[in-house]
Amino acid sequence: MVEGRATQEQLPKNRGILDVFTRVCIVQRSLLTKKIKTMKAIAICAPFFAFGLSGCLNDFTIPEQITSLNVDCTPENVQVFDEKIELSGEQSWTAKCKGKVYYCSYFPESDAGCYELDE
């Protein structure tokens, strides 16, 4: 078979109603096999595609997103400064939003949090 399709040479010679039925079954089976392969590919690729797009659809940095989740602000209103990244992977920064100043930290394998600083 070529690419999951039955060719004319691979089909049995016409010898009656049984051969016609056999021809139909071979063609249907090859179409079903192709359909199943397509469905498997879609099922495997769709989550990766959706996950990839979710990160591409916003223009906010990790500190802006984490700050907005931990305080009452939107990412657009968060101003991040004094950002530091340690060799361990821990990130820390100071953020300002709605006139309040916050110290935030994020460790990828653990937790993230922000607390308000007194000015």
N, C-alpha and C positions, 0 to 999 in steps of 0.2 A: 504494500500500500504506500502511496505517496501522500505525505502530509495528512494522514487520517482519512483519505478519500479513496473510495474504490474506483478503479479505472475500468474501462470497458473490457480490457483483456482479462482482468481478475474476476469478472462476473461469469457465472456459468453460462454455457451456450443454451439457447432457448430450446427446451425440450418439453414444454408443457406448462400447465398451471403451477406445478410445484416449483419449477425453475423461476417463474415470474415472481412467486412469493419469496423465494430465496434471494432473488435480486433486490427486491424491495427491502427485505430485512437487512441485507448487507449495507445498502445505502443509508437506511435509517440508523443503523448502529454506528456507522462512520460519522454521521452528522451529530448523533448524540455524544459520541466521544469528543468531538471537537467542541461542542457546547459545554460539556463538563470541564474540559481543560480551560476554556475561557472563564467559566464561573470560578474555578479554583484560582486562577490568576487574579481576578478581580477581588476575591475574598482575601487573598494574601496582600495585595498591593494597596487596597483602599485604606486600611488603618495607618499604614506608613505615610501615605499621601496626606491624609487628614492631619496626622500628627505633625508632619513637616510644615503644612500650611498654618497650623495654629501658632507656631513660633514666628512665622513670617508676616502675619497679619497685623502685628503691632510694632510700633517704633519705640517702645519703652524699654529701658534697661532693667536688669534684675533688681537693682536697688530701688528704682522708681516703683516697680510693681510690688515688691515686698513692703515698702513703706506704705503704699496706698492700701494694701490689705490689712495692715496692722494699725493704722490710724484712720481717722475720718477724713480722707482726702481722695481725690482722683489722681491718677498718674500724671495728668497734665499740670496739676497744681503743685507737684512735688519738685523741690529744688534740692539736688544732691551735691554735696561738697565734702572734702576731706575723705575721699574714698581710699581704702587700703585693702590690699589682698595679701594675706599671709601665705607662706610656703605650704602650710597645712591645708589651704583651700578656703579658709575662713575669710569672709569679706566683712568689713565694717565701714560705716559711713555716717555722716551727719546729714540730716535732711531738714528742710524747712517747708512748712505748709501752713497756710492760714495764720501766719504770724507766730506759730509755735515752732520750737526747735526740738528735734528728736535725734537720739543716738540709736542706730540700728546695726544689727549684725546678722549674718547668714552663714551657716555651715552646711554644705550640700548633703552630708550624710546624717545630719541631725535636725536642727530647728532654726527658725528665724524669728526675730522679734525686734521691737522698737520700744523705747521708753522716752518720755518727755524730759527734756533738760530744763533746769531753771536758768533763766537768762541773767 
